[in-house]
Amino acid sequence: MLISKSAAKRIIREAGAVRVGDGAAAEFANMINSFAYGVASKAVKLAAHAKRKTVEKSDIKLAR
């Protein structure tokens, strides 16, 4: 897990929640991790298509 449950709880609290359940934090962390992995995967493919080994900021922007 790249994003921890505690980090997910912190984000949800910053969004306005007073209390955050462990299940909610775990599910939110899974969703963030899944989204981030998808963006990273697309960015790697974009860099490879451009014949680069380095993923750049523009690749991330295009991938999201």
C-alpha positions in Angstrom: 0.0 0.0 0.0 1.5 3.3 -1.1 -0.9 5.6 0.8 -1.3 4.5 4.4 -4.6 4.4 6.2 -3.5 7.3 8.5 -2.7 9.4 5.5 -6.1 8.6 4.0 -7.7 9.6 7.3 -5.8 12.8 7.4 -7.0 13.7 3.8 -10.7 12.9 4.7 -10.5 15.0 7.9 -9.0 17.9 5.9 -12.0 17.6 3.6 -14.3 18.2 6.6 -15.0 14.9 8.4 -15.0 14.9 12.2 -14.5 11.2 12.5 -13.3 8.6 10.0 -13.8 4.9 10.3 -11.0 2.4 9.7 -12.9 0.8 6.9 -13.5 4.1 5.2 -9.9 5.1 5.4 -8.8 1.7 4.1 -11.2 1.9 1.1 -10.1 5.5 0.4 -6.4 4.5 0.5 -7.2 1.6 -1.9 -8.9 4.0 -4.3 -6.1 6.5 -4.2 -3.5 3.7 -4.8 -5.5 2.3 -7.7 -5.8 5.7 -9.3 -2.2 6.5 -8.8 -1.0 3.2 -10.2 -3.2 3.7 -13.3 -1.8 7.2 -13.9 1.8 6.0 -13.4 1.3 3.0 -15.7 -0.1 5.3 -18.5 2.7 7.8 -17.9 5.4 5.0 -18.4 3.7 4.0 -21.6 3.7 7.6 -22.9 7.4 8.0 -22.1 8.2 4.7 -23.8 6.2 5.8 -26.9 8.3 9.0 -27.0 11.4 6.8 -26.8 12.4 8.0 -23.4 13.2 6.1 -20.2 12.5 9.1 -18.0 8.9 9.8 -17.1 8.4 13.6 -17.2 5.8 16.0 -15.8 4.1 16.2 -19.1 3.6 12.4 -19.2 1.9 12.5 -15.8 -0.4 15.4 -16.9 -1.3 13.6 -20.1 -1.9 10.3 -18.3 -4.4 11.6 -15.7 
